[in-house]
């Protein structure tokens, strides 16, 4: 399915590592948050510009900010290398082999902006790969290999095989993963998932968790189908148990 704004996870991680962005880094954009016109990609700062922190731009999924990061600051090679680092364009050899996601650049600079913010139909992911992207954030930068079988017991009840947690690849540094955790928490507290998690602090399970994530939303070209994504995590502070999940509707 089209990855939509879920790809902002990769763009954000690349910005943290290569541009030195922090959650507090101040950025500027002109026009609407959710459009992506060529005029919005100019590096201008005037009386019509809106000022926003990096974490808020991520939480509110501001397209012009991430379009500018992709086109003007990261450019083609960096976006490609980070997409590769997270596992795009690869067959994942797990118990159930599957294709991760598709990411391709071309010679168009505007397309780089579309890729950076996820506002395109070319970048695709599966829900399982969406959860793998999240696993990097909650496992100190390590993308975890998905598995189905936890253990196998023989007829005598003895465990013959037990699955081991396996790292598929290391995408980002532990420090970057920590920063990504912080900005993804903002999505829940102040961003695009705020309404959905409004009652979380009073819920007997969710109130015990630190929750973060990213939403994505995109219509198909014919405007007959809408893809809605949520990819996120929950970590239980007392036990340090973690869950990474990804949902597309």
C-alpha positions in Angstrom: 0.0 0.0 0.0 1.1 3.6 -0.4 3.3 4.4 2.6 2.0 8.0 2.8 3.3 9.9 5.8 4.7 6.8 7.4 7.8 7.6 5.3 8.4 10.7 7.4 9.9 8.3 10.0 12.8 7.7 7.6 13.1 11.4 6.6 13.1 12.5 10.2 15.7 9.9 11.3 18.0 11.0 8.4 17.5 14.7 9.4 18.5 13.9 13.0 21.6 12.0 12.0 22.9 14.0 9.1 21.5 17.5 9.7 21.8 17.5 13.6 18.1 18.2 14.1 16.7 18.0 17.6 13.0 18.0 18.7 13.4 21.7 19.4 15.0 22.7 16.0 13.0 25.6 14.6 11.7 25.3 11.0 9.5 27.4 8.8 6.9 26.9 6.1 4.5 28.9 4.0 0.9 27.9 3.1 -1.1 25.0 4.3 0.4 22.1 6.4 -1.1 19.4 4.3 -0.4 20.6 0.7 2.8 20.4 -1.3 3.0 23.1 -4.0 6.3 23.9 -5.7 6.2 27.4 -4.2 6.1 25.9 -0.7 9.5 24.4 -1.3 11.4 27.6 -1.6 13.7 28.5 1.3 12.0 31.7 2.3 11.3 33.2 5.6 8.9 36.1 5.5 5.9 37.6 7.3 3.7 34.9 5.9 5.9 32.1 7.2 4.8 29.8 10.0 7.4 28.8 12.6 7.3 25.3 14.0 9.5 23.0 16.0 10.8 19.8 14.3 8.9 17.6 16.8 5.7 19.5 16.2 6.2 19.3 12.4 6.5 15.6 12.7 3.6 15.2 15.1 1.3 17.3 12.9 2.7 15.7 9.7 3.5 19.0 8.0 4.2 18.3 4.3 6.0 21.4 3.2 8.6 21.0 6.1 9.4 17.4 5.2 9.2 18.2 1.5 11.9 20.9 2.0 14.0 18.5 4.1 13.8 15.9 1.4 14.5 18.2 -1.6 16.7 21.0 -0.2 18.7 19.5 2.7 18.9 15.7 2.4 18.8 15.3 -1.3 18.7 12.1 -3.4 21.7 10.1 -2.1 20.9 10.5 1.6 17.2 9.6 1.2 18.2 6.5 -0.7 20.8 5.4 1.8 18.4 5.8 4.7 15.6 4.0 2.9 18.1 1.2 2.3 19.3 1.2 5.9 15.7 0.7 7.1 15.2 -2.2 4.6 13.3 -0.8 1.6 13.6 -2.7 -1.7 14.6 -5.9 0.0 13.2 -9.4 0.3 13.1 -10.2 4.0 14.1 -13.8 4.5 12.1 -14.7 7.6 9.8 -17.7 8.4 7.4 -16.1 5.9 9.5 -14.3 3.2 8.1 -11.0 2.0 9.0 -7.9 0.1 9.6 -5.0 2.5 8.6 -1.8 0.7 9.4 0.0 -2.5 11.4 3.3 -2.6 12.7 4.8 -5.9 14.0 8.2 -6.8 14.1 9.8 -10.2 15.7 13.0 -11.7 12.8 15.3 -10.6 13.6 17.6 -7.7 9.9 18.0 -6.9 9.6 14.2 -6.7 12.3 14.3 -4.0 10.0 16.6 -2.0 7.1 14.2 -2.5 9.2 11.3 -1.3 10.5 13.2 1.7 7.1 13.8 3.1 5.4 10.7 1.7 2.9 12.6 -0.5 3.1 10.2 -3.4 1.8 6.8 -4.6 5.2 5.4 -5.6 6.6 4.6 -2.1 4.9 1.5 -0.7 5.1 -0.6 2.4 3.3 -3.6 3.8 1.8 -3.4 7.3 4.4 -5.9 8.5 7.2 -3.8 7.2 5.6 -0.8 8.9 6.0 -2.6 12.2 9.6 -3.4 11.4 10.3 0.4 10.9 8.8 1.0 14.3 10.9 -1.8 15.8 14.0 0.2 15.0 12.8 3.1 17.1 12.1 0.9 20.2 15.2 -1.3 19.8 18.0 1.3 19.9 18.0 1.6 16.1 17.9 -2.2 15.3 15.3 -3.4 12.8 14.0 -6.7 14.2 13.3 -9.7 12.0 9.7 -10.8 12.3 8.8 -14.3 13.2 5.7 -16.5 13.6 6.8 -19.5 15.6 7.7 -18.8 19.2 8.6 -22.3 20.2 8.1 -26.0 19.2 7.5 -28.7 21.8 7.9 -32.5 21.3 5.3 -35.1 22.3 7.0 -35.3 25.7 6.5 -31.6 26.3 10.2 -30.8 25.9 11.0 -27.6 24.0 12.8 -28.6 20.8 13.1 -25.1 19.3 12.8 -21.7 20.8 12.9 -18.6 18.6 15.6 -16.1 19.3 15.1 -12.4 18.8 17.1 -11.5 15.7 18.3 -8.2 14.4 17.6 -7.8 10.6 19.8 -4.7 10.3 20.8 -1.6 12.2 19.2 1.5 10.7 20.1 4.3 13.0 22.2 5.0 16.2 20.7 4.5 19.7 20.8 8.3 20.2 18.8 8.9 17.0 16.3 6.2 18.1 15.8 8.0 21.4 15.1 11.3 19.6 12.7 9.5 17.3 10.9 8.1 20.4 10.4 11.6 21.7 9.0 13.1 18.5 6.7 10.1 18.0 5.3 10.5 21.5 4.3 14.0 20.4 2.1 12.5 17.6 0.0 11.0 20.4 0.0 13.9 22.9 -0.2 16.9 20.5 -0.3 15.6 16.9 -2.5 13.8 14.4 -3.3 10.9 16.7 -4.3 13.1 19.6 -8.1 12.6 19.3 -7.7 8.8 18.9 -5.8 8.5 22.2 -7.7 11.1 24.1 -8.8 8.7 26.9 -5.5 6.8 27.1 -4.5 8.2 30.5 -7.7 6.8 32.1 -7.5 3.4 30.4 -6.3 0.6 32.7 -3.8 -0.8 30.1 -2.9 2.2 28.0 -2.2 4.4 31.1 0.8 2.2 32.0 2.4 2.7 28.6 4.5 5.2 26.9 2.9 5.5 23.4 4.3 6.9 20.2 3.6 6.7 16.6 3.0 8.1 13.1 -0.2 8.5 11.1 -0.5 8.5 7.4 -3.4 9.3 5.1 -3.7 9.3 1.3 -6.3 8.8 -1.4 -5.7 6.8 -4.5 -5.3 8.7 -7.8 -9.0 8.1 -8.7 -10.0 9.4 -5.3 -12.1 6.3 -4.7 -10.0 4.7 -2.0 -8.5 6.3 1.1 -5.6 4.6 2.9 -5.3 5.4 6.6 -2.2 4.3 8.5 -1.1 4.1 12.1 2.3 2.7 12.9 3.4 3.0 16.5 4.7 1.5 19.7 3.9 1.0 23.4 6.5 0.5 26.0 5.8 -0.5 29.6 8.1 1.4 31.8 8.1 -1.0 34.8 8.9 -4.2 32.8 10.5 -2.6 29.7 8.2 -4.8 27.6 7.6 -3.3 24.1 5.1 -3.7 21.3 5.5 -2.4 17.7 2.5 -2.4 15.5 1.3 -1.2 12.1 -2.3 -0.9 10.9 -3.7 0.1 7.5 -7.4 0.7 6.8 
